[in-house]
């Protein structure tokens, strides 16, 4: 062997030795039980027969989220979303709701997601501390249009998104993870839920579903700094727009032929090691196919922040038993758990200001979307006079009931009579669900001012019979302006 050949062999040996550490990462990862069950379930979801009550719940959440998007189009985050579309969106044929524009699927999901959480109108899931609808529905709709599926497939994809996103966060620790990690549970749950929904409409097999979860893990992001956002634009992006866009992107990448690692939830440098080392992965598949998380998700009766729901319910209940006029009120005391009270105590935004919304509820005998977003009215004399009578008490005794947010309201009249109500099951929660007529009434309040009465009625009728829709693409024109 001459010197040149010896050098070549030596160099090749060094090259192989240098590669050795990296070969560990190239090895095929064995698939965990949780990933096996979850990916197979996801692959079968587009054909899986859903129970009747799950179908009904899914229609409610679809309609509720569409109404949140439509109403959100007129708020500051919605205006910001339209500005982005006008300047930078990719051309395409997917629906931008409450507009006359069509864009690419990822951009449609982004903008519709931002509008879906433009304020506090959308649904929420307590055990995962997430808002599933504002991410899942925009992603499902954009992907359903992209792959031209029928209405039943859309419903199944939405139900799947709620199951996957919320279970992932519950496995990570739910509210405990959200409050202690500085990461945004809302964006993480939304991204995985959106990806599952979009992938369902693409009719991917189990292996491809595992790759979708891989790319979704790589895109999962968001930190709790959104809590400092004063205009709700960043919050809308973190909760709805970014997760919806990222979820659609994961599905489109894999559907176009990309592959990935087989189990991002197990093995070296896996998702849970990076985000929540103490996670309980078994929760990913706990009662999967038996307990549908969309039935465990709240729909807000009132278009205000969650901590204000109970107090408004209490005032409505008190008034149903004992009629009184606003001018008879001497004092209103509201008791909430301290961490809950802090969220809504004299905030600048009307829909998350307890003192303002309680005043409106007493003055108007209801709390409309318009009133919940009327900044000028916060400075009106009648509201200011009533706000002076509202006292919010952070009650430590209510901490024992968390995550249930107990609200106690006591109204003292000029006569000295005290009217009290304690709300432990807010209207719209699984323990006290809204009826279809209540959901429709809420949605009509949100969408009629924008779409008009005839189209609003047509949209609601279409959503509640969507299993008969041969193509989701027929839904788009009902969501847009003439």
N, C-alpha and C positions, 0 to 999 in steps of 0.2 A: 504494500500500500504506500503510494507516494505521499509526500508531505501535503500536497493540495487536497488529496482525497481524505487524508486524516483530519485536516482542518474542517472539511465539509461535514464529515461524520460527527466530529466534536460539536460543531455549530448546531447540527440537527438535534443532537442529544441535549444540548443546553436549551434549545427551543422547546423540546418536549418537556423537560424538567420545569421550565418556566411556565408552561401551560398547565402543569399538574394542579396547582391550587385552583385554577379557574374551571377545571373539569368537574370539580364538585358542584359548581353552579349549573353546569350543563346536563347533569344527570336528571333523568326523568323522575319527578316526584311522585310517590305513591299517592293515590287519591283517598282522602279521609272519608269516613262514613258520612259525615255531615255534607261534604261536597257532593258525594255520590247521590245521596237522597235529594238534596236541593237541586242539583243540575238536572236530574231526571224529572223532577216535579216541574221545573221551569220549562223543560222541553215539551212536556205533555199538556201544559196549561192552555194552549190555544185550542185544544180539542176537549178539554175537561168539562163535564157537565156541572154547572154550579147549582147549589140549592136555591130554591125560589127566594128565600129571604135574603140570601147574599146578592142575588141579581137585583132585588129591590133596593137594598142598601147601596149597591154600586151605582145605580141610576141616581139615587139621591146625591151621592158625592160627586158624580159627574156633573149633574145640573148645578149643584152648589158651587163647584169650582169654576164652571163656565160663567156663572153669574159674578163671581169674584173677579174673574179676568175682565169681563165686560165693564163692570163698574170701575175697576182699577185703571182702565184706559184713560179715564179723565183725571186721575190723580197725578201727583208729581212724578212718581216712579214710572207710570204709564207714559207720560209725556217724554221722559228721558229715554224710555225704550223706543218710542217712535222716532226720536231724533237719531238714535243709533241706526235704526232700520233705514232711514232716509239717507244717511251718510255712508254706511258701510256694509249693509246686508248683501249677502250673495243672492243672485237672482234664482228663482225657482217657482214651484207651483204649490207651495204649502201655505196654509191659511194663517194670516196674522189677524187675530180676532179683533173685532170692533174697528176695523179699517177696511180699505179696499185694496190692500196690498197682498202679494204673494211672494214668498221668499223660499230659500232652501230649508230643508227640514231642521237642521241644527239651529239656524237663526230663528225659525218660527217657534221652536221649543224655548229658546232663550227669552224672546220677547214676551210670549204668552205666559211664561213662568214668572217673569218680573211683574207683569200685571196681576197675576194670580195672588201675589202677596204684596200688592201695592199698599195694603193696609191690613187691618185685623179681621177681615171678613171670612177668610178661608178656614178649612177644617183643621183639627189638631188631634194628635194621638198621645195621650198622657204617659203611658208606660215607656215609650221610646223618646219622649220629649221631642217630637218632630211634627211638622206640618206636611203630611203626605201629598195632599191633593195638588198644591201649587207646583209641585215638581212632577208628580206621576202623570196627571191628566194632560198637561201640555206635551210631555214626551210621548205619551201613548197616542195622542191625536196626531202629532206630526209624523210619527212612524207609521201609524195606521193609514194616513193619506199616502205616504211614500210607497207603501207596499199594497195599497188598495184592498184592504181587508173589509169584511162586513161588520155590521154593528155588534153582533154577538162576540166576535173576536176582540173588538175594542173593549167590551165589558170585561171579558176574561183577562185581558192584558192589564187593565186597571186594578182588578182584584188581586192579581199576582204582584203588581208593584207595591201595593199596600202590605202584602204579606212579607215580601223580601226585605224592603227597606226598614220596616219597623222591627222585624225580628233581628236583623243585624244589629240595630242599636240596643235592643233589649239584651242581646248576647254580650254586648260591650259594657253593659251596666246601666243602660237607660238614663234616667235623670241624674243618678250619682255620677256617671261618666260625664254627662253634660256639664254639671256644675263644677267638677273637680279638675277636668283635663285642659280647660281653656280652648278646647276644640269645639266646633259647632256640630252638635248632634243633628241639627236641622238639615245642614247641607249634606252630611254623610248619609243619613237615612234617605234623603231626597235623591241623591245620586244613584244609590243602589236600587231604590224603588223605580226610578225613571229608567234605568238601564234594563231592569227586568221587564218592565212594560214594553219598551221599545223592541227588545229582543223577542218577546212573545209574538208581536205582530210580524216579525221577520221569519217566523217559523223555523228557528234554529234547532239543531239537535243538541243532545246533552253535552257532547264535547265542546261544541261551539258556545253553549251557555257558560261553560267553565271559563272559556277564553273571554267572554263578555265580562264576567265577574273579575277577571284578571285586569283587563283594561279599565274597568270601573274603579278598582282599588288604586290603580296608578293615578286616576283623576280625582280621587276623593280628597277634598280639601275644605278649608273654611275654619276660621278661628272665631272665638267669641267676641272679638273686637267690634262686631256689628252692633253690640249693645250701646256703643257710643255714637251710632248714626242718628242724626237728628231729623233727617228728611225722609227716612225710610227707603231710600234708593239702594244703598248698599245692602240693607237687610233684605230687600226684595230680590236682589241678585243672589245673595247667599242662600236664602230659603227656597227660592223658586227658579230663577233664571239660570244660574250656573248648574245646579243639579240636573235640570231638564235638558239643557244643552249637552252636558257631559254624558248623560245616560243615552241620549240618541246617538252621540258620536261613538260610544262603545259598540252599540248594536250595528251601526253602519260599517265600522271598521271590520268587524268579524263577518258580517254578511257579504262584504266585498272580497273576502278571501284571506284576511289576516288570521294568523294563529297566535297562540300565547302559551303560558305555562298552564299545567293541568289543574293545579290546586293552589290558588293564591292565599287560601286560608290555613294551609299547613306547610311544613318544611322550612328551609332556611329563609330568613328575612321575610316571613309571611305577614299578611296584613295585620293580624291580631298582635303579633310581636311588636309591630311598629306603633300601633294605635292603642291597644288595650290588652296588655299581657295577662291580665287576670280574667279575661273574657271566658264566658261559659258557652262554648260553641254548640252545645246540645240544644240551646234555645233556638238556633237557626232552623231546626226541623221539628221543634216541639209542637205536636198536634197539627202539623202541616197538612192541609186538606181536610181538617176537622174544625179547627178554629180559624175563622177568616178575620184577619185584623181590620178589614174595612168595616166590619160590624162592631168593632171596638173603638172606632174613631168618632170623635165628637163633631157634630155640625152646630155651629153657633146660631142660636136664634137671633141674637142681637149682633149688629155689625160693629162690635167694639172688642177691645182686648179681653182675653179670657178671664182675668180676675174680676172684671166688672159684670160678667154674665150673671153670677149668683145674686148680687145686690139688685140688679134690674128685675130678675125673676121675683125676688122677695117683695119689691114694691108692687109689682103687678099682682101678686097673690094677696097682699094686704088690701089692695084696692078692690079686688074682687069680693072680699068679705066685708069691707067697711069703706063705703064711698066717702071721699073727702076732697076738698078743693085745695089748690096750692096755697091760697091765702089763709088757710086754717093751720098751716104747718108752722110750728114753733122751732123744732129742732129735728135733725135726722142724724142718727149715730149708726155708722157702718163698722162692723168688726170683721177683720180679715187676718189671716196668719201673717206675721211680720214680713217674711220674704215675698209674699204675694202682694201685701199692701204696698211695699216699696215700689213695685213695678208701675203702679197706677196712681201714686200720690201726687196730685197737683202737677201733672205732666203738661207740657206745652201743646202736644197734639191732642185734639179734642176726643178722638176715639179711644185714647188710652188714659184719659183724665177722669178718674172716678168722680171727683167732686162736680165736674161739669156734667157728666152723663147722668148722674143721679138727679141733678137739678133739672135737666131736660126731661127726664122720665116723670118727675113730679109735675112739671109745668105742662107738658104735652100729653101726658097719659100714655105715651109710647116713646120709643127711641128709634127714629128712622135713620137710614143711611145718610140722608141729607143733613140732618141735625148732627150726626156723628162726625161730620167733616166740615162743619161750618165754623171756621176760625173766628170770623167776625162776631158771631153770636156769643162767643165766649166772653166778649167784652160788653154785652148788652146789659142794661140795668136790671131787668127781671132775672137774668141768670146770675148776675153778681149778687143780687139780694138773696137769692135762694142758696147760692154757694156758701154764703156767710153762715148759713144754718146747718151746713153739712160737716160732720166731724168724722174723720177716719181714724179708727183705733187699731193699732197693730197688736193683736191679741195672741200672746204666747201660748195660751191654752189651746188654740186651734192648730198648733204645730203637730200635735199627736195624730191628727187625722190625715196628714199629707200621705200620698199625693192628692187625696180628695181635698178640694178647696172649699171649705165650709164658709158660708157667709151668713152673718147675723145683722139684720136691719131693725132698728127701733125708731119709729116716727112718733114724736110727741106733738100733739095738737094744742092749740091755744086754750082749749078747755081743760088741759092737763091729762087727757086720755093718752095712753101709750099703746101703740100698735106695733107688734113685734112678729117677725118671721125669721126662721132659721132654714137655710137652704143647704142641703147636703148632696142633692142630686140635681145638678143644673140641667135645665131643659136643653135637650140636644145631645146629652151624654148617653152612653149605652144603658145606664140605669133609669133614664128618663127621656127616651128618644122622642124626637119630633115626628109628627104625622106627615104624610105626603102633602097635605094641604098647607101645613105650616111651612114646609120647605118651599113649596111653590109660591106662597105669599111672600116669603123673604126674597126669592129670586125675582119675582115680578117687581118688587120695590127697587131692585138693583138694576134690572135690564131695560124696563120700559122707557125710562128717560133717554136711553141711548138708542135702542133698536126700534122703539115704537111698539104700540100695543099689538097690532096684527102679527108682526114677525116674532115678537116675544112669545105669544101664544103658540105659534107654529113651532118655534124652537123647543118649547117645553113639551109639547105633544110628541115631537119627534124623538126627544131624549127618552121619554117614558115608554116609547114603543121601539127603541133603537134596535132591539133584537130582530126586527123585521127589515132593517135597512140593509140592502144588498151591497152597498158601497159607502164607506165612511166619507168618501169624497163628496157625497151629496149633502153632508152636514155643513161643510164649509160655507156655502153661500148664506145659510141661516145665521151664521155667526158674524157676518160682515155687514158693513154699512152699504146702503144702496148707492 
